[in-house]
Amino acid sequence: MCKLCNGTYVDKGGSGSLMFVQPCPNCGPMPDAVWEKHRADFKKRFEEVKRLVGKEVS
């Protein structure tokens, strides 16, 4: 696992009011397969919350 991004593929840095977010220079951008898995997991959790709440959530 990358020590810079901790496996998130995102490098966050800066100081004070200056912040930057960019792909990790060691790992590169997130692979499409990983991105699709994260997206599918999010959609599954979101649908579960909508079901539990019982009304439209946007």
Secondary structure, DSSP 8 states (H G I E B T S, - for coil): --TTTTTSSEEEEEETTEEEEEEBTTTBS--HHHHHHHHHHHHHHHHHHHHHHTS---
